[in-house]
Amino acid sequence: MNQALPAEIFKAYDIRGIVNKSLTADVVRQVGQALGTLALEQGQTAIAVGRDGRLSGPELAGALMDGIMAAGCDAIDVGCVPTPLTYFAAYELGCNSCVSVTGSHNPPDYNGLKMVIAGTTLALDAIQDLKRRIEAGQVRNGQGSKRSADVVAAYIDKIVGDVKLARPLKIVMDCGNGVAGAVAPELFKRLGCEIVPLYCEVDGNFPNHHPDPSKPENLADVVQALKDTDAEIGIAFDGDGDRLGVVTKDGEIIYPDRQLMLFAADVLSRVPGGTIIYDVKCTRLLAPWIKQHGGTPLMWNTGHALVKAKLKETGAPLAGEMSGHTFFKERWYGFDDGLYTGARLLEILSRSADVNAPLKALPNSPSTPELNIKMAEGEPFVLIDKLKAEGRFDGAEEIITIDGVRVEYKDGFGLARPSNTTPVVVLRFEADNAEALARIQAGFRQALNAVWPGIQLPF
Protein backbone atom coordinates (compact mmCIF):
# COMPACT_ATOMS: atom_id res chain seq x y z
CA MET A 1 0.00 0.00 0.00
CA ASN A 2 1.19 3.47 -0.87
CA GLN A 3 0.64 6.39 1.48
CA ALA A 4 -2.78 8.06 1.41
CA LEU A 5 -3.24 10.90 -1.07
CA PRO A 6 -4.95 14.21 -0.13
CA ALA A 7 -8.64 13.35 -0.60
CA GLU A 8 -9.67 16.98 -1.18
CA ILE A 9 -7.93 17.25 -4.57
CA PHE A 10 -10.01 14.46 -6.13
CA LYS A 11 -13.04 16.53 -7.20
CA ALA A 12 -16.20 15.54 -9.06
CA TYR A 13 -15.00 16.50 -12.56
CA ASP A 14 -11.24 16.92 -12.20
CA ILE A 15 -8.26 16.94 -9.85
CA ARG A 16 -7.55 20.34 -8.36
CA GLY A 17 -5.55 21.75 -5.46
CA ILE A 18 -3.12 24.32 -4.15
CA VAL A 19 0.32 23.91 -5.70
CA ASN A 20 3.02 22.54 -3.36
CA LYS A 21 0.42 22.03 -0.61
CA SER A 22 -2.23 19.51 -1.59
CA LEU A 23 -1.12 19.31 -5.24
CA THR A 24 2.58 18.42 -5.46
CA ALA A 25 4.74 17.22 -8.35
CA ASP A 26 5.02 13.82 -6.61
CA VAL A 27 1.21 13.45 -6.38
CA VAL A 28 0.83 14.45 -10.04
CA ARG A 29 3.51 11.91 -11.06
CA GLN A 30 1.57 9.17 -9.25
CA VAL A 31 -1.65 10.26 -10.97
CA GLY A 32 0.22 10.12 -14.29
CA GLN A 33 1.27 6.54 -13.68
CA ALA A 34 -2.32 5.58 -12.83
CA LEU A 35 -3.63 7.34 -15.96
CA GLY A 36 -0.99 5.61 -18.10
CA THR A 37 -2.07 2.27 -16.62
CA LEU A 38 -5.75 3.02 -17.26
CA ALA A 39 -5.04 4.03 -20.87
CA LEU A 40 -3.06 0.84 -21.54
CA GLU A 41 -5.82 -1.29 -19.98
CA GLN A 42 -8.24 0.29 -22.45
CA GLY A 43 -6.05 -0.45 -25.44
CA GLN A 44 -4.54 3.02 -25.78
CA THR A 45 -0.81 3.61 -26.20
CA ALA A 46 -0.32 7.35 -25.70
CA ILE A 47 -1.71 10.36 -23.81
CA ALA A 48 -1.49 13.96 -25.07
CA VAL A 49 -0.58 16.48 -22.35
CA GLY A 50 -1.23 20.24 -22.59
CA ARG A 51 -1.00 22.93 -19.95
CA ASP A 52 -2.41 26.41 -19.34
CA GLY A 53 -0.33 29.50 -18.61
CA ARG A 54 0.11 28.99 -14.87
CA LEU A 55 3.59 29.34 -13.43
CA SER A 56 3.45 25.81 -11.98
CA GLY A 57 2.44 24.32 -15.35
CA PRO A 58 5.83 23.25 -16.72
CA GLU A 59 6.85 21.39 -13.54
CA LEU A 60 3.50 19.65 -13.08
CA ALA A 61 3.14 18.72 -16.76
CA GLY A 62 6.68 17.29 -16.61
CA ALA A 63 5.83 15.23 -13.52
CA LEU A 64 2.60 14.02 -15.15
CA MET A 65 4.45 12.86 -18.28
CA ASP A 66 7.11 11.14 -16.15
CA GLY A 67 4.31 9.21 -14.45
CA ILE A 68 2.61 8.31 -17.74
CA MET A 69 5.91 6.98 -19.11
CA ALA A 70 6.62 5.07 -15.86
CA ALA A 71 3.51 3.01 -16.63
CA GLY A 72 4.90 2.10 -20.05
CA CYS A 73 2.58 4.47 -21.88
CA ASP A 74 3.81 7.17 -24.28
CA ALA A 75 3.40 10.87 -23.53
CA ILE A 76 2.86 13.52 -26.22
CA ASP A 77 3.70 17.05 -25.06
CA VAL A 78 1.47 19.56 -26.87
CA GLY A 79 2.82 22.50 -24.87
CA CYS A 80 1.16 25.61 -23.46
CA VAL A 81 -2.30 25.61 -25.09
CA PRO A 82 -5.95 26.19 -24.14
CA THR A 83 -7.70 23.12 -22.68
CA PRO A 84 -9.85 22.64 -25.83
CA LEU A 85 -6.66 22.33 -27.89
CA THR A 86 -5.54 19.51 -25.61
CA TYR A 87 -8.90 17.82 -26.25
CA PHE A 88 -8.45 18.50 -29.98
CA ALA A 89 -4.99 16.88 -29.83
CA ALA A 90 -6.55 13.58 -28.70
CA TYR A 91 -8.51 13.53 -32.00
CA GLU A 92 -5.89 15.09 -34.25
CA LEU A 93 -3.06 12.81 -33.04
CA GLY A 94 -5.32 9.75 -32.87
CA CYS A 95 -4.40 8.90 -29.27
CA ASN A 96 -7.98 9.29 -27.88
CA SER A 97 -6.59 10.24 -24.46
CA CYS A 98 -5.39 13.56 -23.07
CA VAL A 99 -4.80 15.52 -19.89
CA SER A 100 -4.91 19.28 -19.53
CA VAL A 101 -2.84 20.65 -16.65
CA THR A 102 -5.01 23.61 -15.70
CA GLY A 103 -6.35 25.55 -12.75
CA SER A 104 -9.16 26.83 -14.99
CA HIS A 105 -10.46 30.08 -13.41
CA ASN A 106 -9.08 29.41 -9.92
CA PRO A 107 -6.58 31.77 -8.23
CA PRO A 108 -2.91 31.68 -9.40
CA ASP A 109 -1.73 29.30 -6.63
CA TYR A 110 -4.09 26.54 -7.85
CA ASN A 111 -3.58 23.99 -10.57
CA GLY A 112 -5.21 20.74 -11.59
CA LEU A 113 -5.89 18.07 -14.19
CA LYS A 114 -8.79 17.60 -16.61
CA MET A 115 -8.57 14.02 -17.85
CA VAL A 116 -9.88 12.10 -20.89
CA ILE A 117 -9.01 8.41 -21.32
CA ALA A 118 -10.09 6.42 -24.40
CA GLY A 119 -12.53 9.18 -25.37
CA THR A 120 -14.27 9.39 -21.98
CA THR A 121 -13.92 12.34 -19.60
CA LEU A 122 -13.11 11.07 -16.12
CA ALA A 123 -15.63 12.16 -13.48
CA LEU A 124 -17.15 11.15 -10.15
CA ASP A 125 -16.44 7.44 -9.40
CA ALA A 126 -13.77 7.20 -12.12
CA ILE A 127 -11.74 9.91 -10.34
CA GLN A 128 -12.19 8.21 -6.96
CA ASP A 129 -11.13 4.90 -8.56
CA LEU A 130 -7.92 6.59 -9.72
CA LYS A 131 -7.16 7.53 -6.10
CA ARG A 132 -7.90 4.00 -4.83
CA ARG A 133 -5.73 2.51 -7.59
CA ILE A 134 -2.74 4.68 -6.64
CA GLU A 135 -3.10 3.95 -2.92
CA ALA A 136 -3.38 0.21 -3.59
CA GLY A 137 -0.31 0.31 -5.86
CA GLN A 138 -2.33 -1.13 -8.75
CA VAL A 139 -0.26 0.52 -11.48
CA ARG A 140 1.85 -0.85 -14.29
CA ASN A 141 5.60 -0.36 -14.54
CA GLY A 142 7.26 0.14 -17.89
CA GLN A 143 9.18 2.59 -19.99
CA GLY A 144 7.17 4.79 -22.30
CA SER A 145 8.62 7.41 -24.63
CA LYS A 146 7.95 11.14 -24.94
CA ARG A 147 7.58 13.30 -28.02
CA SER A 148 6.33 16.80 -28.74
CA ALA A 149 3.56 17.80 -31.13
CA ASP A 150 2.24 21.19 -32.22
CA VAL A 151 -1.50 21.09 -32.95
CA VAL A 152 -2.17 24.85 -32.96
CA ALA A 153 -1.91 25.30 -36.75
CA ALA A 154 -4.15 22.26 -37.40
CA TYR A 155 -6.72 23.55 -34.88
CA ILE A 156 -6.87 27.04 -36.42
CA ASP A 157 -7.01 25.61 -39.96
CA LYS A 158 -9.84 23.28 -38.99
CA ILE A 159 -11.99 26.11 -37.59
CA VAL A 160 -11.18 28.59 -40.39
CA GLY A 161 -12.10 25.86 -42.89
CA ASP A 162 -15.50 25.37 -41.26
CA VAL A 163 -16.67 28.68 -39.78
CA LYS A 164 -17.41 31.48 -42.25
CA LEU A 165 -18.21 35.07 -41.27
CA ALA A 166 -20.64 36.85 -43.62
CA ARG A 167 -18.63 40.06 -43.20
CA PRO A 168 -15.58 41.27 -41.26
CA LEU A 169 -16.25 42.29 -37.65
CA LYS A 170 -14.42 44.48 -35.16
CA ILE A 171 -14.41 42.90 -31.72
CA VAL A 172 -13.06 43.47 -28.22
CA MET A 173 -11.28 40.34 -27.00
CA ASP A 174 -10.32 39.88 -23.33
CA CYS A 175 -8.15 36.82 -22.66
CA GLY A 176 -7.64 37.74 -18.99
CA ASN A 177 -3.92 36.86 -19.30
CA GLY A 178 -5.05 33.24 -19.62
CA VAL A 179 -3.73 30.75 -22.15
CA ALA A 180 -6.43 31.63 -24.73
CA GLY A 181 -4.21 34.64 -25.51
CA ALA A 182 -1.71 32.28 -27.15
CA VAL A 183 -4.20 31.18 -29.84
CA ALA A 184 -7.41 33.26 -29.93
CA PRO A 185 -6.03 36.51 -31.49
CA GLU A 186 -4.52 34.58 -34.43
CA LEU A 187 -7.67 32.45 -34.87
CA PHE A 188 -10.09 35.40 -34.94
CA LYS A 189 -7.85 37.44 -37.26
CA ARG A 190 -7.86 34.49 -39.65
CA LEU A 191 -11.66 34.42 -39.43
CA GLY A 192 -11.72 38.05 -40.62
CA CYS A 193 -11.96 40.01 -37.37
CA GLU A 194 -10.24 43.20 -36.39
CA ILE A 195 -9.36 42.86 -32.71
CA VAL A 196 -9.19 45.33 -29.84
CA PRO A 197 -7.05 43.12 -27.57
CA LEU A 198 -7.23 43.17 -23.76
CA TYR A 199 -4.73 41.17 -21.69
CA CYS A 200 -3.84 38.71 -24.44
CA GLU A 201 -0.31 38.23 -23.02
CA VAL A 202 -0.21 34.90 -21.17
CA ASP A 203 0.75 35.64 -17.55
CA GLY A 204 0.16 33.12 -14.78
CA ASN A 205 0.02 35.91 -12.19
CA PHE A 206 -3.21 37.24 -13.80
CA PRO A 207 -2.18 40.84 -13.06
CA ASN A 208 -5.27 42.58 -14.51
CA HIS A 209 -8.33 40.68 -13.35
CA HIS A 210 -9.40 37.17 -12.47
CA PRO A 211 -9.87 35.09 -15.68
CA ASP A 212 -13.51 34.18 -15.03
CA PRO A 213 -16.05 35.74 -17.45
CA SER A 214 -19.01 34.37 -15.48
CA LYS A 215 -18.46 37.16 -12.92
CA PRO A 216 -19.70 40.58 -14.18
CA GLU A 217 -16.84 42.48 -12.50
CA ASN A 218 -14.35 40.62 -14.73
CA LEU A 219 -16.09 41.98 -17.84
CA ALA A 220 -15.87 45.65 -16.79
CA ASP A 221 -12.87 46.30 -19.06
CA VAL A 222 -14.70 44.80 -22.05
CA VAL A 223 -17.70 47.06 -21.36
CA GLN A 224 -15.38 50.10 -21.18
CA ALA A 225 -13.49 49.17 -24.37
CA LEU A 226 -16.80 48.85 -26.25
CA LYS A 227 -17.66 52.40 -25.12
CA ASP A 228 -14.25 53.78 -26.05
CA THR A 229 -13.85 52.17 -29.50
CA ASP A 230 -15.95 51.43 -32.58
CA ALA A 231 -15.81 47.67 -31.89
CA GLU A 232 -19.21 46.03 -32.43
CA ILE A 233 -19.19 43.33 -29.76
CA GLY A 234 -17.03 41.96 -26.94
CA ILE A 235 -15.93 38.43 -26.05
CA ALA A 236 -13.90 37.11 -23.12
CA PHE A 237 -12.34 33.76 -22.21
CA ASP A 238 -11.66 32.06 -18.90
CA GLY A 239 -8.19 31.01 -17.72
CA ASP A 240 -7.95 27.85 -19.82
CA GLY A 241 -10.12 28.88 -22.78
CA ASP A 242 -13.01 26.45 -22.44
CA ARG A 243 -15.63 29.08 -21.46
CA LEU A 244 -16.90 32.19 -23.23
CA GLY A 245 -18.25 35.54 -22.01
CA VAL A 246 -20.23 37.81 -24.35
CA VAL A 247 -20.95 41.56 -24.03
CA THR A 248 -23.10 43.67 -26.37
CA LYS A 249 -22.11 47.10 -27.65
CA ASP A 250 -24.24 48.82 -24.98
CA GLY A 251 -22.60 46.81 -22.17
CA GLU A 252 -25.22 44.08 -21.60
CA ILE A 253 -23.79 40.70 -20.61
CA ILE A 254 -25.38 37.87 -22.59
CA TYR A 255 -25.26 34.98 -20.15
CA PRO A 256 -24.49 31.50 -21.48
CA ASP A 257 -28.07 30.19 -21.20
CA ARG A 258 -29.18 32.95 -23.58
CA GLN A 259 -26.15 32.36 -25.82
CA LEU A 260 -27.43 28.77 -26.00
CA MET A 261 -30.76 30.02 -27.41
CA LEU A 262 -28.94 31.63 -30.33
CA PHE A 263 -26.88 28.47 -30.96
CA ALA A 264 -29.92 26.18 -30.60
CA ALA A 265 -31.94 28.07 -33.23
CA ASP A 266 -28.97 27.92 -35.61
CA VAL A 267 -28.14 24.23 -35.05
CA LEU A 268 -31.80 23.14 -35.21
CA SER A 269 -32.12 24.80 -38.64
CA ARG A 270 -29.79 22.03 -39.86
CA VAL A 271 -30.64 19.26 -37.36
CA PRO A 272 -34.45 19.36 -37.08
CA GLY A 273 -35.78 17.57 -34.00
CA GLY A 274 -32.35 17.51 -32.35
CA THR A 275 -31.97 17.21 -28.57
CA ILE A 276 -30.49 20.29 -26.88
CA ILE A 277 -29.05 19.62 -23.41
CA TYR A 278 -28.79 22.32 -20.73
CA ASP A 279 -28.05 22.25 -17.01
CA VAL A 280 -30.42 22.88 -14.08
CA LYS A 281 -29.11 26.43 -13.58
CA CYS A 282 -30.36 27.64 -16.98
CA THR A 283 -33.33 29.92 -17.66
CA ARG A 284 -36.81 28.44 -17.90
CA LEU A 285 -37.20 30.33 -21.17
CA LEU A 286 -34.87 27.82 -22.86
CA ALA A 287 -37.20 24.80 -23.10
CA PRO A 288 -40.06 26.64 -24.88
CA TRP A 289 -37.53 28.33 -27.19
CA ILE A 290 -35.98 24.97 -28.14
CA LYS A 291 -39.45 23.48 -28.79
CA GLN A 292 -40.46 26.54 -30.83
CA HIS A 293 -37.41 25.95 -33.07
CA GLY A 294 -38.26 22.27 -33.55
CA GLY A 295 -35.91 20.76 -30.99
CA THR A 296 -36.21 18.54 -27.92
CA PRO A 297 -35.11 20.19 -24.65
CA LEU A 298 -33.31 18.04 -22.06
CA MET A 299 -32.44 19.42 -18.62
CA TRP A 300 -29.43 17.72 -17.01
CA ASN A 301 -26.95 17.87 -14.11
CA THR A 302 -24.42 20.68 -13.86
CA GLY A 303 -20.77 19.73 -14.56
CA HIS A 304 -18.81 19.71 -17.82
CA ALA A 305 -17.93 16.02 -17.52
CA LEU A 306 -21.54 15.01 -16.78
CA VAL A 307 -22.92 17.07 -19.68
CA LYS A 308 -20.31 15.53 -22.02
CA ALA A 309 -21.37 12.03 -20.92
CA LYS A 310 -25.05 12.85 -21.60
CA LEU A 311 -24.14 14.34 -24.99
CA LYS A 312 -22.37 11.10 -25.93
CA GLU A 313 -25.26 8.96 -24.68
CA THR A 314 -28.02 10.91 -26.48
CA GLY A 315 -26.19 11.90 -29.67
CA ALA A 316 -27.39 15.49 -29.09
CA PRO A 317 -25.92 18.06 -31.52
CA LEU A 318 -25.53 20.78 -28.85
CA ALA A 319 -25.34 21.26 -25.08
CA GLY A 320 -24.59 24.15 -22.77
CA GLU A 321 -24.16 25.12 -19.15
CA MET A 322 -24.92 28.32 -17.28
CA SER A 323 -21.25 28.45 -16.26
CA GLY A 324 -20.22 29.11 -19.88
CA HIS A 325 -19.22 25.65 -21.12
CA THR A 326 -20.82 25.10 -24.56
CA PHE A 327 -20.52 21.78 -26.40
CA PHE A 328 -21.01 21.60 -30.18
CA LYS A 329 -21.29 18.11 -31.63
CA GLU A 330 -22.72 19.46 -34.88
CA ARG A 331 -19.69 20.38 -37.07
CA TRP A 332 -17.32 19.86 -34.08
CA TYR A 333 -16.21 17.20 -31.62
CA GLY A 334 -18.60 17.62 -28.69
CA PHE A 335 -16.10 19.01 -26.18
CA ASP A 336 -16.41 22.40 -24.47
CA ASP A 337 -14.42 25.01 -26.35
CA GLY A 338 -14.68 28.74 -25.65
CA LEU A 339 -12.71 29.71 -28.77
CA TYR A 340 -14.81 27.60 -31.13
CA THR A 341 -18.00 28.82 -29.39
CA GLY A 342 -16.85 32.41 -29.99
CA ALA A 343 -16.28 31.62 -33.67
CA ARG A 344 -19.75 30.09 -34.05
CA LEU A 345 -21.26 33.12 -32.27
CA LEU A 346 -19.64 35.56 -34.69
CA GLU A 347 -20.64 33.41 -37.68
CA ILE A 348 -24.31 33.82 -36.71
CA LEU A 349 -24.06 37.50 -35.74
CA SER A 350 -22.11 38.51 -38.87
CA ARG A 351 -25.23 37.81 -40.96
CA SER A 352 -26.94 40.84 -39.37
CA ALA A 353 -26.20 44.47 -40.26
CA ASP A 354 -26.36 45.15 -36.49
CA VAL A 355 -24.57 42.25 -34.78
CA ASN A 356 -26.17 43.10 -31.46
CA ALA A 357 -29.76 42.87 -32.74
CA PRO A 358 -30.02 39.03 -32.66
CA LEU A 359 -28.69 39.02 -29.07
CA LYS A 360 -30.97 41.82 -27.87
CA ALA A 361 -33.97 39.99 -29.39
CA LEU A 362 -33.46 36.84 -27.29
CA PRO A 363 -36.11 36.25 -24.61
CA ASN A 364 -35.13 37.49 -21.16
CA SER A 365 -36.62 37.79 -17.71
CA PRO A 366 -35.56 39.13 -14.29
CA SER A 367 -33.15 36.75 -12.56
CA THR A 368 -30.40 36.63 -9.96
CA PRO A 369 -26.80 35.70 -10.66
CA GLU A 370 -25.52 32.60 -8.88
CA LEU A 371 -25.75 33.13 -5.11
CA ASN A 372 -23.69 30.99 -2.74
CA ILE A 373 -24.31 29.77 0.81
CA LYS A 374 -20.86 29.00 2.28
CA MET A 375 -20.88 25.90 4.48
CA ALA A 376 -18.47 23.35 5.97
CA GLU A 377 -17.18 20.46 3.79
CA GLY A 378 -19.98 17.92 3.27
CA GLU A 379 -22.76 20.12 4.69
CA PRO A 380 -24.22 21.29 1.33
CA PHE A 381 -25.16 17.70 0.43
CA VAL A 382 -26.79 17.15 3.85
CA LEU A 383 -28.77 20.38 3.48
CA ILE A 384 -30.03 19.51 0.00
CA ASP A 385 -31.03 15.99 1.10
CA LYS A 386 -33.06 17.56 3.93
CA LEU A 387 -34.60 20.06 1.51
CA LYS A 388 -35.61 17.20 -0.83
CA ALA A 389 -37.16 15.22 2.04
CA GLU A 390 -38.75 17.98 4.12
CA GLY A 391 -38.84 21.19 2.06
CA ARG A 392 -42.28 22.75 1.57
CA PHE A 393 -42.87 24.99 -1.43
CA ASP A 394 -46.38 26.42 -1.61
CA GLY A 395 -47.71 27.00 -5.11
CA ALA A 396 -45.03 24.84 -6.80
CA GLU A 397 -46.06 23.32 -10.13
CA GLU A 398 -43.11 20.89 -10.30
CA ILE A 399 -40.09 20.00 -8.17
CA ILE A 400 -37.10 18.70 -10.16
CA THR A 401 -34.46 16.81 -8.14
CA ILE A 402 -31.96 15.54 -10.75
CA ASP A 403 -29.33 17.92 -9.35
CA GLY A 404 -30.36 19.66 -6.15
CA VAL A 405 -33.88 21.07 -5.80
CA ARG A 406 -35.31 23.13 -8.66
CA VAL A 407 -38.84 24.36 -7.95
CA GLU A 408 -40.91 25.46 -10.94
CA TYR A 409 -43.78 27.91 -10.42
CA LYS A 410 -46.22 29.25 -13.02
CA ASP A 411 -44.23 32.51 -13.09
CA GLY A 412 -40.64 31.54 -12.27
CA PHE A 413 -38.26 29.10 -10.62
CA GLY A 414 -35.89 28.76 -7.67
CA LEU A 415 -32.90 26.43 -7.44
CA ALA A 416 -30.69 25.18 -4.62
CA ARG A 417 -27.96 22.66 -5.47
CA PRO A 418 -24.74 21.52 -3.79
CA SER A 419 -21.60 22.54 -5.69
CA ASN A 420 -19.39 19.59 -6.62
CA THR A 421 -16.26 21.73 -6.55
CA THR A 422 -16.44 23.88 -3.38
CA PRO A 423 -18.41 23.53 -0.11
CA VAL A 424 -21.25 25.89 -1.07
CA VAL A 425 -24.93 25.64 -1.92
CA VAL A 426 -25.58 27.39 -5.24
CA LEU A 427 -28.85 29.32 -5.52
CA ARG A 428 -30.50 30.89 -8.55
CA PHE A 429 -33.88 32.55 -9.02
CA GLU A 430 -35.79 33.75 -12.08
CA ALA A 431 -39.32 35.06 -12.56
CA ASP A 432 -41.63 36.98 -14.90
CA ASN A 433 -41.36 40.13 -12.78
CA ALA A 434 -39.75 41.57 -9.63
CA GLU A 435 -42.77 40.74 -7.44
CA ALA A 436 -42.73 37.08 -8.43
CA LEU A 437 -38.97 36.95 -7.91
CA ALA A 438 -39.35 38.32 -4.37
CA ARG A 439 -42.15 35.83 -3.60
CA ILE A 440 -40.14 32.82 -4.84
CA GLN A 441 -37.10 33.94 -2.84
CA ALA A 442 -39.27 34.34 0.28
CA GLY A 443 -40.55 30.78 -0.19
CA PHE A 444 -37.00 29.44 -0.44
CA ARG A 445 -35.93 31.49 2.57
CA GLN A 446 -38.70 29.90 4.60
CA ALA A 447 -37.94 26.36 3.38
CA LEU A 448 -34.18 26.70 3.99
CA ASN A 449 -34.66 28.14 7.47
CA ALA A 450 -37.06 25.32 8.33
CA VAL A 451 -34.58 22.54 7.46
CA TRP A 452 -31.43 24.36 8.65
CA PRO A 453 -32.25 26.84 11.45
CA GLY A 454 -29.88 29.79 11.69
CA ILE A 455 -28.58 29.41 8.14
CA GLN A 456 -26.85 32.53 6.74
CA LEU A 457 -28.54 33.36 3.42
CA PRO A 458 -27.08 35.67 0.73
CA PHE A 459 -30.50 36.99 -0.31
Phi, psi and omega in degrees: 000132173280170177289155182294142178268157178296113186300329189289347180274344182271089188274183183291322186242354183195182171252132183206138178194182180273127185299135179068005172248274178276331181250100181249165178300323180295317178298315181295324177297318179296320177298319178302317180295321178294319178294319177300319178297313180299316179299313181297320178299331181262018173080015178262155183241349183210154177232128176279138181234122174239166180215152176276192188272013182292150185296331181276355186303309183301316181294315183289322177296322177297315180296319179300313181293324175301317180294317179301314181292328180295339177275351183093012178258150179275149177244135177243114183275112179261003170085201184271099185219157173302151180309316179299333176288331174292317176299316179301321181301324180299325177281310186298321183268355176073017183267347175063358182225143179201158174225131173256123176274103187209145172260009179053242182254015180286166179302164188301333183276003177262155165207176182185188183225127169253125195237133176232121178238126180052041175083001180245129176286126180286133179206161172048242185300325182298326179285323176293324178297324178300315179298313180299319181299315180297313184293332179272358180069025182271065179231153179278156173240132181193198180220094178275170179249166180234139172218165178253151176216142177250113182253003185298313182298318180295321180295311180297316180301318182298314181290316181296330178286340186252318186265125182237121175277138180290334177203160178294147179234151172253124187230150167271133179232118179250113179265358175058025184063014175277179187289345176302331180300340180281344187230319189301314181303316180295316180300311186286332172295318180295331178284348178107024180259145166264133189246133166262100188276138172236121171054048180271359176279126181290122182212109184294355174274348183046064189288343187261310172199165181295135185276065181223096185286358177281347179260121185307324182297335180279355178255004183301321181290328176294314179304315181295317181295327177292327176290319189277344185234177177264019175298147187270332184203159181237141174230155180216149181242156175276183189302327181245008170080015178259002178229151185237138169248146183227133180230132179280168182306323182272011173092007178280133176276126176265104184292157188301331179290331176278327171305319183298328176299314181300313181293321182297315180300320181292310182296318182292340176293338178250339180235071184300138179082000183298151176276131176245120183263139176215157186270169188296347181276350187284159180303147176284354177281349184290311185302310178298326178296315180298316179297316180302328181264017172084017181252176179246112181283141177222111177278137183219175179297150172287147176128120188303322182290324181287321177294318179299319180297318181292324178299315180296317184294319186269341186072021180298144180280346187202142174213159179203156179235151177303332183289345179113001173279122176238137188238109176262120171263329176289121180070001180217195192260352180093002174264162181282129188210104182296325182290313179295321178300318177299320179295316180294324177300310183292329177301315181291313185292330184293347178283347182257142177300321175251106186297338182279339185302313181297328179287317181293336182278350181293142179304148182210154172207160183302133179208167176260155166291182174296131176247143183240135169260115180281132181221177177281157179310129178091332184296322181305321182291322178296314180301313183294322176300319179294320180296321178297318185282320192241346187298135177246127183231096182294137177082005181291138176269328181203142174241118183258126185238027179292332181206090186083209180233111176248117184254119181263128174247171180296337185233023178164187175212159171230147182225137168226123179219149178280131176292142176269359185245330179221156183284068177226155167262127180267130179241146173209142182227145177211144180205171181292331181206173185297324181295314180296321179300314180296321180294316180295318178297320178298320178297318178292321180302315180297313182295318181293317178296327181292322182269344182216076184305138178084006182296140179269111185259143181272014181216000000 
